[in-house]
Amino acid sequence: MTAAQLPPVAPEVTATLVEELSPRLRKRLDAAVTKLGARPTHRDGDTVTIAVDEETDLRMHAPGGVVATADALTCGCLLAPACVHRAAAACAAPAACAAPAADPAPDPAGQEAPSEAASAPHADGTASESTGPAPESITPAPYGTASAPDSTASAPDVASPAQRVAADAVWSAAAAVLEAGVEGAGAVAQAALLRAAHTARLQHLPRAAGAALSVVTLLRAARAGDPSYRTPDLVTALAELLGTAHRVGTASGAELAAVRGRARRPYSPDGSLRLYGLFTEPVVTHSGHGGARTWVAGPDGRLCTVGDVAPGGVGRALGVADRAVRLGESALTHRELGRAGLAVSGATVSPDGRLGAGKGVKAVTARGAAWTEPPLAALWETPPLQQAVRALRATSRYADPDAGGSDLLFLDVELRGAVRDPGGTCLLASCDGGIAVRLAVADDDPALAHRDNLMLLATAPGTRLRIIGRLLPALHPRLALLACSHPTGEGTIDLGFDRLRRADLPVPDAPVHPAAPEPGDSGANSPLHLLERRVEQTVPAGRAALGMLGDVSAEARRLRRAGLPTAAGLLAALCASAARRERDAFGRLLPADTDGFATHWLAAARYTSAVSESLCAAAWEPRPEPAVTG
């Protein structure tokens, strides 16, 4: 049995079932979850049956696709309903949450989209529909969208007392997870976080609620050995959760509205739009969703997307690309729209640029434009540094979900060949300003054309191309290559769907050799990783592991010598907080200061993120021209 085979369970249901267990059964809960995960399941309509043993069955009733009450879980064992099996089944199932933002079905009214606050943090690969650089690696299942509190009303100047209490509960539950680490944050700690998420949702704090559910989902993935799990994702999710909970008590006005978030994201009327297709990319998530997203631009250069993502994986992504877009009366497929145009009336657009497909939207096919023609050509005229700064605002780990913006870069490059780096083989290219850019594979799935196309392009150094890529924040210029002009100069290539042939490439004038990276652009000059690794080290093993490090003064001195005194101070304070344990008058250890440690960890996590983004932007600065001597 896998979590995907079970219906999602509402957070408050899981929390209630765990809270009702006796202390003895709580100690057995993690083992029960593991044991139940190995048992066979059977689905019959809205009911999933788990064979607890040869004589006992547990049933999960999910009308509407979600287990919404504790009574919907019934067990046939002698101890039921006070048995551990019901709680174990709820903990093994996905946590239900507000519908994720990765291409939901079009709203018939074309007015609202689910909040991205409920989406899980992203992992490597293709992007989710939020214009972020990667997919929802592990995404909770949707529930309760219709009943979610409407937080679009005017926010009060300060948080209410009930909201502050809810935020404090979220902070305490998240701090406990950080204290224990992945290894110690079992079902009981997760249930406390789910209870806090439910309370936050009831108090109109959907951003905190969504972040809490994301942490729970990632914790479960980490403990289950899910191959899509990445520790940096959980670091980001925990920092977002702690930061949001902290800011509820200090924010006011517009800042408080952003901290509270939106239960649903509105589509705004945008009148009539003339749109020009740019390219189409596959969307494949680790949660089993697949589809396509087509990017279009308006006459003013504003980017919008038309997407179709649903359960189905890479097979669905390949099929959807040749299906008609769900927008008005247009008969264009996604791949055709990427090279054509649309005239839309009654358009509605979400803050992140997704076009609504409501009943009032009308769309007809129109003439497109080549990448070298107005208005699309203007996208390539913005200097790379300005594009990178704009994309960083969109991809920031802690960006306001309503900030919008795109993470795409539009560059004219000259290919230089393949280069190896820790992330795998990349295609090295040069763009305006003498900037050396690493072009990485957007998705390694062999069913998609990304890797084959990139490896083929690496055999044609000297080829000049116009490309579109997604910024991958790093200490050196790095993009996920999504589309390019055809090497012959005729048309464009969607690198996830179209397959280049060797005959499409110009014949090189000289034998092909691996390209050498630019000197000094390896990103290894900054010792910021000394602090970053301590921040990440805390998440798997908890505070105790960091407290056993001992003296970190040598690392602190290295950070100071590199001009990072704040990083040095944060490192020393973090490790000191982890090691600090007070004793009472009888010499007994007192409980650790989890709140203090969480505060130090949050400061370090947010600082490393901000500095990394600054270093990433600096890497895109133009290189000075070499001096000419006469």
C-alpha positions as CSV (number, residue, x, y, z in Angstrom):
1,M,0.0,0.0,0.0
2,T,1.2,3.5,-0.8
3,A,-0.2,6.8,0.5
4,A,-1.4,7.5,-3.1
5,Q,-3.8,4.5,-2.8
6,L,-5.5,6.0,0.2
7,P,-8.1,8.9,0.2
8,P,-6.8,12.1,1.7
9,V,-7.8,12.8,5.3
10,A,-8.8,16.2,6.6
11,P,-6.1,17.5,9.0
12,E,-8.5,17.9,12.0
13,V,-9.6,14.3,11.6
14,T,-6.0,13.0,11.8
15,A,-5.3,15.3,14.7
16,T,-8.4,14.2,16.6
17,L,-7.7,10.5,16.2
18,V,-4.1,10.8,17.4
19,E,-5.2,13.0,20.4
20,E,-7.7,10.4,21.5
21,L,-5.1,7.7,21.7
22,S,-3.8,6.7,25.1
23,P,-0.1,7.4,25.9
24,R,0.7,3.8,25.4
25,L,-0.9,3.6,21.9
26,R,0.8,6.9,20.9
27,K,4.2,5.2,21.5
28,R,3.1,2.4,19.1
29,L,1.7,4.7,16.5
30,D,4.7,5.1,14.2
31,A,5.2,1.3,14.1
32,A,1.5,0.9,13.3
33,V,1.7,3.3,10.4
34,T,4.7,1.4,9.0
35,K,2.9,-1.9,9.4
36,L,-0.3,-0.7,7.9
37,G,1.6,0.6,4.9
38,A,2.6,-3.0,4.0
39,R,-1.0,-4.3,4.0
40,P,-3.1,-4.7,0.9
41,T,-5.9,-2.3,0.0
42,H,-9.1,-2.5,-2.0
43,R,-11.2,0.4,-3.4
44,D,-14.9,0.1,-3.9
45,G,-16.4,3.4,-5.0
46,D,-15.9,6.0,-2.2
47,T,-14.6,3.3,0.3
48,V,-11.1,2.0,0.6
49,T,-10.6,-1.2,2.6
50,I,-7.3,-2.0,4.3
51,A,-6.7,-5.6,5.4
52,V,-5.2,-5.1,8.9
53,D,-4.7,-8.8,9.2
54,E,-6.4,-12.0,7.9
55,E,-9.5,-11.4,10.0
56,T,-9.7,-7.6,10.4
57,D,-10.5,-4.9,7.9
58,L,-10.4,-1.1,8.3
59,R,-12.6,1.0,6.1
60,M,-12.1,4.6,5.0
61,H,-15.2,6.3,3.7
62,A,-14.4,9.2,1.5
63,P,-17.6,10.7,0.0
64,G,-16.4,13.5,-2.3
65,G,-12.9,12.0,-2.3
66,V,-11.9,13.1,1.2
67,V,-12.3,11.5,4.7
68,A,-13.9,14.5,6.4
69,T,-15.0,13.0,9.8
70,A,-13.5,10.6,12.3
71,D,-16.5,8.4,12.1
72,A,-15.7,7.8,8.4
73,L,-12.8,5.5,9.6
74,T,-14.1,2.2,11.0
75,C,-12.1,-0.7,12.2
76,G,-13.2,-4.3,12.8
77,C,-10.8,-5.1,15.6
78,L,-11.9,-5.8,19.2
79,L,-10.5,-2.5,20.6
80,A,-12.2,-0.3,18.0
81,P,-12.9,2.6,18.0
82,A,-10.2,3.1,20.6
83,C,-7.6,1.2,18.6
84,V,-4.4,2.4,17.0
85,H,-5.4,1.3,13.5
86,R,-7.8,4.2,12.7
87,A,-5.2,6.8,13.7
88,A,-2.5,4.9,11.8
89,A,-4.6,4.8,8.6
90,A,-5.2,8.6,8.9
91,C,-1.5,9.2,9.4
92,A,-0.6,7.0,6.4
93,A,-3.0,8.8,4.1
94,P,-2.3,12.1,2.4
95,A,-3.2,15.2,4.3
96,A,-6.1,17.0,2.6
97,C,-5.8,20.7,2.0
98,A,-7.0,23.6,-0.1
99,A,-6.6,22.7,-3.8
100,P,-3.1,23.2,-5.1
101,A,-2.4,26.0,-7.6
102,A,-0.8,23.7,-10.2
103,D,-3.3,24.0,-13.0
104,P,-6.6,23.3,-11.4
105,A,-9.6,22.7,-13.7
106,P,-11.0,25.9,-15.0
107,D,-13.4,27.6,-12.7
108,P,-16.8,27.8,-14.5
109,A,-17.1,31.4,-13.4
110,G,-13.6,32.1,-14.4
111,Q,-13.1,34.1,-11.2
112,E,-11.0,32.3,-8.7
113,A,-8.1,30.0,-8.4
114,P,-7.0,28.0,-5.4
115,S,-4.3,29.5,-3.2
116,E,-0.7,28.6,-3.7
117,A,-0.2,28.7,0.0
118,A,-1.4,25.1,0.1
119,S,1.1,23.9,-2.4
120,A,4.1,21.9,-1.3
121,P,7.6,23.3,-1.8
122,H,9.1,22.6,-5.1
123,A,11.7,20.0,-6.0
124,D,14.0,19.7,-9.1
125,G,12.3,19.2,-12.4
126,T,9.6,20.9,-14.4
127,A,7.6,23.7,-12.9
128,S,4.2,23.8,-11.3
129,E,1.6,26.2,-12.7
130,S,2.7,28.9,-10.2
131,T,5.6,29.9,-12.5
132,G,8.1,28.6,-10.0
133,P,11.2,26.8,-11.1
134,A,10.1,23.3,-10.2
135,P,7.1,21.0,-9.7
136,E,5.1,20.3,-6.7
137,S,7.3,17.4,-5.7
138,I,5.0,16.2,-3.0
139,T,1.6,17.8,-3.0
140,P,-1.2,17.3,-0.4
141,A,-4.6,16.4,-1.9
142,P,-7.3,19.0,-2.1
143,Y,-10.3,19.3,0.3
144,G,-12.6,21.9,1.7
145,T,-12.0,24.6,-1.0
146,A,-15.7,25.7,-0.9
147,S,-15.7,26.0,2.9
148,A,-12.3,27.6,3.3
149,P,-12.5,30.9,5.0
150,D,-12.6,33.8,2.6
151,S,-9.7,36.0,3.5
152,T,-10.1,38.4,0.6
153,A,-12.0,40.8,2.7
154,S,-10.2,43.8,4.1
155,A,-7.6,42.8,6.6
156,P,-7.6,44.4,10.0
157,D,-4.8,46.7,11.0
158,V,-3.4,44.1,13.4
159,A,-4.0,40.4,14.0
160,S,-6.9,39.6,16.3
161,P,-6.1,37.9,19.6
162,A,-7.5,34.6,18.2
163,Q,-5.2,34.8,15.2
164,R,-2.2,35.4,17.5
165,V,-3.1,32.4,19.5
166,A,-3.4,30.3,16.4
167,A,-0.1,31.6,15.1
168,D,1.6,30.8,18.4
169,A,0.3,27.2,18.1
170,V,1.7,26.9,14.6
171,W,5.1,28.3,15.8
172,S,5.2,25.9,18.8
173,A,4.3,22.8,16.6
174,A,6.9,23.8,14.0
175,A,9.6,24.5,16.7
176,A,8.9,21.0,18.1
177,V,9.5,19.5,14.7
178,L,12.7,21.4,14.3
179,E,13.8,20.3,17.8
180,A,13.2,16.6,17.0
181,G,14.3,16.6,13.3
182,V,12.9,14.2,10.7
183,E,13.9,11.2,12.7
184,G,12.0,12.2,15.7
185,A,9.0,14.0,14.1
186,G,6.7,11.0,14.0
187,A,3.0,10.8,13.7
188,V,2.3,12.5,17.1
189,A,4.4,15.5,16.2
190,Q,2.8,15.6,12.8
191,A,-0.7,15.5,14.3
192,A,0.1,18.5,16.5
193,L,1.1,20.4,13.3
194,L,-2.1,19.3,11.6
195,R,-4.1,20.5,14.6
196,A,-2.3,23.9,14.4
197,A,-3.0,24.0,10.6
198,H,-6.7,23.4,11.1
199,T,-6.9,26.1,13.8
200,A,-5.0,28.6,11.6
201,R,-7.4,27.9,8.8
202,L,-10.4,28.5,11.0
203,Q,-8.8,31.8,12.1
204,H,-8.4,33.0,8.5
205,L,-4.7,32.3,8.3
206,P,-4.6,30.2,5.1
207,R,-0.9,30.9,4.3
208,A,0.2,29.5,7.7
209,A,-2.2,26.5,7.3
210,G,-1.0,25.7,3.9
211,A,2.7,25.9,5.0
212,A,2.0,23.6,7.9
213,L,0.4,21.0,5.7
214,S,3.4,21.2,3.3
215,V,5.8,20.5,6.2
216,V,3.7,17.5,7.2
217,T,3.7,16.2,3.7
218,L,7.4,16.6,3.3
219,L,8.1,15.0,6.7
220,R,6.1,11.9,5.7
221,A,8.0,11.7,2.4
222,A,11.3,12.0,4.2
223,R,10.4,9.3,6.7
224,A,9.1,7.0,4.0
225,G,12.2,7.3,1.9
226,D,10.4,9.0,-1.0
227,P,12.9,9.4,-3.8
228,S,11.5,12.9,-4.7
229,Y,12.2,14.2,-1.2
230,R,15.0,16.8,-0.9
231,T,16.1,18.3,2.4
232,P,16.3,21.8,1.1
233,D,12.6,21.6,0.3
234,L,11.9,20.9,4.0
235,V,14.3,23.6,5.1
236,T,12.4,26.1,3.0
237,A,9.0,24.9,4.1
238,L,9.9,25.0,7.8
239,A,11.4,28.5,7.4
240,E,8.3,29.7,5.6
241,L,6.1,28.2,8.3
242,L,8.1,29.7,11.2
243,G,8.5,33.0,9.5
244,T,4.8,33.3,8.7
245,A,3.7,32.4,12.2
246,H,6.2,34.9,13.7
247,R,5.0,37.7,11.4
248,V,1.3,37.3,12.3
249,G,2.0,38.9,15.7
250,T,4.1,41.8,14.3
251,A,2.6,42.7,10.9
252,S,-0.1,45.2,10.2
253,G,-2.0,46.6,7.3
254,A,-0.9,45.4,3.8
255,E,1.9,43.3,5.3
256,L,-0.6,41.4,7.5
257,A,-2.8,40.8,4.5
258,A,0.1,39.1,2.8
259,V,1.1,37.1,5.9
260,R,-2.5,35.9,6.2
261,G,-2.6,34.9,2.6
262,R,-5.6,34.0,0.5
263,A,-7.8,30.9,0.7
264,R,-8.6,31.4,-3.0
265,R,-6.8,33.5,-5.5
266,P,-9.0,35.8,-7.6
267,Y,-9.0,36.0,-11.4
268,S,-9.3,39.7,-12.3
269,P,-11.2,40.8,-15.4
270,D,-8.7,42.0,-18.1
271,G,-10.9,42.9,-21.0
272,S,-9.6,42.1,-24.5
273,L,-6.2,40.7,-25.0
274,R,-4.1,40.1,-28.1
275,L,-1.7,37.3,-27.3
276,Y,1.3,35.8,-29.2
277,G,2.6,32.3,-28.6
278,L,6.1,31.7,-27.3
279,F,6.5,28.0,-26.5
280,T,5.0,25.0,-24.8
281,E,6.6,23.0,-22.0
282,P,5.6,19.7,-20.4
283,V,4.6,19.7,-16.7
284,V,5.3,16.5,-14.8
285,T,5.2,16.4,-11.0
286,H,6.4,13.8,-8.6
287,S,2.8,13.6,-7.2
288,G,1.7,11.9,-10.4
289,H,0.3,14.9,-12.3
290,G,1.1,15.6,-15.9
291,G,0.1,18.1,-18.6
292,A,1.3,21.0,-20.6
293,R,1.7,24.7,-20.2
294,T,1.8,27.2,-23.1
295,W,3.4,30.6,-22.6
296,V,2.1,33.6,-24.4
297,A,2.9,37.3,-24.4
298,G,0.9,40.4,-24.9
299,P,2.0,43.5,-27.0
300,D,3.5,45.0,-23.8
301,G,5.6,41.9,-23.1
302,R,3.4,40.7,-20.2
303,L,3.6,36.9,-19.9
304,C,0.6,34.7,-19.4
305,T,0.1,30.9,-19.4
306,V,-2.6,28.5,-20.6
307,G,-2.2,25.1,-18.8
308,D,-3.8,21.7,-18.6
309,V,-2.5,19.6,-15.7
310,A,-4.2,16.6,-14.0
311,P,-3.3,13.2,-12.7
312,G,-1.6,11.1,-15.3
313,G,2.1,11.7,-15.2
314,V,4.4,11.9,-18.2
315,G,2.1,10.0,-20.5
316,R,-0.6,12.6,-20.0
317,A,1.9,15.4,-20.6
318,L,2.8,14.0,-24.0
319,G,-0.8,13.5,-25.0
320,V,-2.1,16.9,-23.7
321,A,0.4,18.8,-25.9
322,D,-1.6,17.9,-29.0
323,R,-5.0,18.6,-27.4
324,A,-7.0,21.8,-27.9
325,V,-6.4,24.5,-25.3
326,R,-9.2,25.0,-22.9
327,L,-9.9,28.7,-23.7
328,G,-12.9,30.0,-25.6
329,E,-13.7,28.6,-29.0
330,S,-10.1,28.2,-30.1
331,A,-9.3,24.9,-31.8
332,L,-5.5,25.3,-31.4
333,T,-3.6,22.7,-29.6
334,H,-1.0,23.6,-27.0
335,R,1.9,23.1,-29.4
336,E,0.1,25.1,-32.1
337,L,-0.7,28.0,-29.7
338,G,3.0,28.1,-28.8
339,R,3.7,29.3,-32.4
340,A,0.4,31.1,-33.2
341,G,-1.7,33.8,-31.6
342,L,-5.0,34.4,-29.9
343,A,-7.5,37.2,-29.7
344,V,-9.3,37.0,-26.3
345,S,-12.3,38.9,-25.1
346,G,-13.7,38.9,-21.6
347,A,-10.3,37.6,-20.4
348,T,-9.6,36.9,-16.8
349,V,-6.1,36.6,-15.4
350,S,-4.8,35.4,-12.0
351,P,-2.0,37.2,-10.2
352,D,0.6,34.7,-11.5
353,G,-0.5,35.2,-15.1
354,R,-2.8,32.1,-15.6
355,L,-5.6,32.8,-18.1
356,G,-9.1,31.9,-16.8
357,A,-11.3,29.7,-18.9
358,G,-14.7,30.8,-17.6
359,K,-17.9,30.8,-19.6
360,G,-17.6,34.5,-20.4
361,V,-14.2,34.1,-22.0
362,K,-14.1,34.2,-25.9
363,A,-11.0,33.3,-27.8
364,V,-10.3,32.9,-31.5
365,T,-7.1,32.1,-33.4
366,A,-5.0,35.0,-34.6
367,R,-1.7,35.5,-36.3
368,G,1.4,34.8,-34.2
369,A,4.8,36.4,-34.3
370,A,8.3,35.1,-34.8
371,W,10.8,35.6,-31.9
372,T,12.6,38.1,-34.1
373,E,9.5,40.2,-34.8
374,P,7.7,42.7,-32.6
375,P,6.3,42.4,-30.0
376,L,8.2,39.2,-29.0
377,A,11.6,40.4,-30.0
378,A,11.6,43.0,-27.2
379,L,11.7,40.2,-24.6
380,W,15.3,39.5,-25.7
381,E,16.4,43.2,-25.6
382,T,16.4,43.4,-21.8
383,P,19.9,43.0,-20.3
384,P,20.5,39.6,-18.7
385,L,21.2,41.1,-15.3
386,Q,17.8,42.9,-15.2
387,Q,16.1,39.7,-16.3
388,A,17.8,37.7,-13.6
389,V,16.9,40.2,-10.9
390,R,13.3,40.0,-12.0
391,A,13.3,36.2,-12.1
392,L,14.9,36.1,-8.6
393,R,11.9,38.1,-7.2
394,A,9.6,35.4,-8.7
395,T,11.6,32.4,-7.5
396,S,12.5,33.7,-4.0
397,R,11.9,31.0,-1.5
398,Y,9.9,33.3,0.7
399,A,8.2,35.5,-2.0
400,D,4.7,36.8,-1.4
401,P,2.4,34.3,-3.2
402,D,0.5,37.2,-4.7
403,A,3.6,39.0,-6.0
404,G,3.3,37.4,-9.5
405,G,6.1,37.7,-12.0
406,S,8.0,35.3,-14.2
407,D,11.1,33.2,-13.7
408,L,11.9,33.0,-17.4
409,L,15.0,34.5,-19.1
410,F,15.3,35.3,-22.8
411,L,18.8,35.3,-24.1
412,D,20.9,35.3,-27.3
413,V,23.7,32.8,-26.8
414,E,26.6,31.1,-28.5
415,L,27.0,27.5,-27.6
416,R,30.4,26.4,-26.3
417,G,29.9,22.7,-25.6
418,A,29.3,20.3,-22.7
419,V,30.7,21.0,-19.2
420,R,30.6,18.8,-16.1
421,D,29.5,20.2,-12.8
422,P,28.2,18.7,-9.5
423,G,24.6,18.9,-10.9
424,G,25.5,16.7,-13.9
425,T,26.5,17.5,-17.5
426,C,25.4,21.0,-18.7
427,L,25.6,22.9,-21.9
428,L,27.9,25.9,-21.6
429,A,27.0,29.0,-23.5
430,S,28.0,32.7,-23.7
431,C,25.5,35.5,-23.7
432,D,25.7,39.3,-23.9
433,G,28.1,40.9,-21.5
434,G,30.5,38.0,-21.7
435,I,28.4,36.0,-19.2
436,A,29.0,32.2,-19.2
437,V,25.7,30.4,-18.6
438,R,25.2,26.8,-17.8
439,L,22.1,25.4,-19.5
440,A,20.7,22.4,-17.6
441,V,18.2,19.7,-18.5
442,A,14.7,20.8,-17.4
443,D,13.4,17.3,-16.8
444,D,15.4,14.1,-16.9
445,D,12.4,11.8,-17.7
446,P,13.6,9.7,-20.7
447,A,10.1,10.0,-22.3
448,L,10.7,13.7,-22.7
449,A,13.1,15.2,-25.2
450,H,15.0,17.6,-22.9
451,R,18.1,15.6,-22.3
452,D,18.5,14.2,-25.8
453,N,18.2,17.7,-27.3
454,L,20.6,19.3,-24.9
455,M,23.3,16.6,-25.5
456,L,22.8,17.0,-29.2
457,L,23.2,20.8,-29.0
458,A,26.4,20.2,-27.0
459,T,28.0,18.8,-30.1
460,A,27.6,22.0,-32.0
461,P,29.8,24.6,-30.4
462,G,29.8,28.0,-32.1
463,T,26.1,27.8,-32.9
464,R,24.2,30.9,-32.1
465,L,20.7,30.5,-30.7
466,R,17.9,32.5,-29.2
467,I,16.8,30.7,-26.1
468,I,14.2,30.7,-23.3
469,G,15.2,29.2,-20.0
470,R,14.0,29.1,-16.4
471,L,16.3,30.6,-13.8
472,L,17.9,28.1,-11.5
473,P,19.2,30.1,-8.5
474,A,22.9,29.3,-8.0
475,L,26.2,31.0,-7.4
476,H,26.8,31.0,-11.1
477,P,24.5,31.8,-14.1
478,R,22.3,28.7,-14.6
479,L,19.1,28.1,-16.5
480,A,16.9,25.1,-17.2
481,L,16.7,25.2,-21.0
482,L,13.1,25.1,-22.2
483,A,13.0,26.3,-25.8
484,C,15.3,27.6,-28.5
485,S,15.3,28.9,-32.1
486,H,15.9,26.2,-34.7
487,P,19.6,25.9,-35.4
488,T,18.8,26.6,-39.1
489,G,17.1,29.8,-38.1
490,E,13.7,28.6,-39.3
491,G,11.1,28.3,-36.5
492,T,11.4,27.4,-32.9
493,I,11.9,24.2,-30.9
494,D,10.0,23.2,-27.8
495,L,12.8,21.2,-26.2
496,G,10.5,19.1,-24.0
497,F,8.4,17.9,-26.9
498,D,10.2,18.4,-30.2
499,R,13.3,16.2,-31.0
500,L,16.2,17.7,-32.9
501,R,18.1,15.5,-35.4
502,R,21.8,15.6,-36.1
503,A,20.9,16.8,-39.6
504,D,19.4,20.0,-38.0
505,L,22.8,21.1,-36.7
506,P,25.5,22.9,-38.5
507,V,28.7,20.9,-39.1
508,P,31.4,22.0,-36.6
509,D,34.6,23.4,-38.1
510,A,36.8,21.5,-35.5
511,P,36.6,18.4,-33.4
512,V,34.3,18.8,-30.4
513,H,35.9,18.9,-27.0
514,P,34.3,19.5,-23.6
515,A,34.1,23.2,-22.8
516,A,36.0,24.6,-19.9
517,P,34.1,26.7,-17.4
518,E,34.9,30.3,-17.1
519,P,37.7,30.9,-14.5
520,G,36.2,32.2,-11.2
521,D,32.6,31.4,-12.1
522,S,32.4,28.1,-10.3
523,G,30.6,29.7,-7.3
524,A,33.0,28.0,-4.9
525,N,34.5,31.2,-3.7
526,S,31.9,32.0,-1.0
527,P,32.1,30.1,2.3
528,L,28.4,30.7,2.8
529,H,27.9,27.0,2.6
530,L,29.5,26.7,6.1
531,L,26.3,28.2,7.5
532,E,23.9,26.6,5.0
533,R,25.0,23.1,5.8
534,R,24.4,23.7,9.5
535,V,20.9,25.0,8.7
536,E,20.2,21.9,6.6
537,Q,21.9,19.5,9.1
538,T,19.4,20.5,11.8
539,V,16.4,19.3,9.7
540,P,17.1,15.5,9.4
541,A,18.6,15.0,12.9
542,G,17.2,17.8,15.1
543,R,18.8,20.2,17.5
544,A,20.8,17.6,19.4
545,A,22.9,16.7,16.3
546,L,23.9,20.4,16.0
547,G,24.6,20.6,19.7
548,M,27.2,17.9,19.4
549,L,29.4,19.7,16.9
550,G,31.6,21.4,19.5
551,D,33.7,24.4,18.6
552,V,32.8,26.1,15.3
553,S,35.1,29.1,15.8
554,A,37.3,28.1,12.8
555,E,34.3,28.2,10.5
556,A,33.2,31.5,12.0
557,R,36.7,33.0,11.4
558,R,36.6,31.8,7.8
559,L,33.2,33.5,7.3
560,R,34.6,36.7,8.8
561,R,37.7,36.7,6.6
562,A,35.3,36.4,3.6
563,G,33.5,39.5,4.6
564,L,30.5,37.7,6.1
565,P,30.5,38.7,9.8
566,T,26.8,38.4,10.1
567,A,27.0,34.8,8.9
568,A,29.7,34.1,11.4
569,G,27.6,35.6,14.3
570,L,24.6,33.6,13.2
571,L,26.6,30.3,13.0
572,A,28.0,30.8,16.5
573,A,24.6,31.8,18.0
574,L,22.9,28.8,16.3
575,C,25.4,26.2,17.5
576,A,25.5,27.8,21.0
577,S,21.7,27.7,21.2
578,A,21.7,24.0,20.1
579,A,24.2,23.0,22.8
580,R,22.8,25.1,25.6
581,R,20.9,23.0,28.3
582,E,20.2,24.5,31.7
583,R,20.0,22.4,34.9
584,D,17.9,22.8,38.0
585,A,19.2,23.0,41.6
586,F,19.4,19.2,41.7
587,G,21.5,19.0,38.6
588,R,18.7,17.7,36.4
589,L,18.4,18.9,32.8
590,L,15.7,21.3,32.2
591,P,13.6,21.2,29.0
592,A,15.5,22.7,26.0
593,D,14.6,26.2,24.9
594,T,12.9,25.1,21.6
595,D,11.6,28.6,20.9
596,G,15.0,30.2,21.3
597,F,16.6,27.6,19.1
598,A,13.9,28.0,16.4
599,T,14.4,31.7,16.4
600,H,18.2,31.4,15.8
601,W,17.6,28.7,13.1
602,L,15.0,30.9,11.3
603,A,17.4,33.8,11.3
604,A,20.1,31.7,9.8
605,A,17.9,30.1,7.2
606,R,16.5,33.4,6.0
607,Y,19.9,35.1,6.0
608,T,21.5,32.3,3.8
609,S,18.5,32.5,1.4
610,A,18.9,36.3,1.1
611,V,22.7,36.2,0.6
612,S,22.4,33.3,-1.9
613,E,19.9,35.3,-4.0
614,S,22.2,38.3,-3.8
615,L,25.2,36.2,-5.0
616,C,23.1,34.8,-7.8
617,A,22.2,38.2,-9.0
618,A,25.8,39.3,-8.9
619,A,26.8,36.3,-11.0
620,W,24.8,37.8,-13.9
621,E,26.6,41.1,-13.9
622,P,28.4,41.7,-17.2
623,R,32.1,40.8,-17.4
624,P,34.5,43.7,-18.0
625,E,36.0,43.8,-21.5
626,P,39.6,42.8,-21.6
627,A,42.0,45.8,-21.9
628,V,43.5,46.3,-25.3
629,T,47.2,47.0,-25.4
630,G,48.8,48.7,-28.3
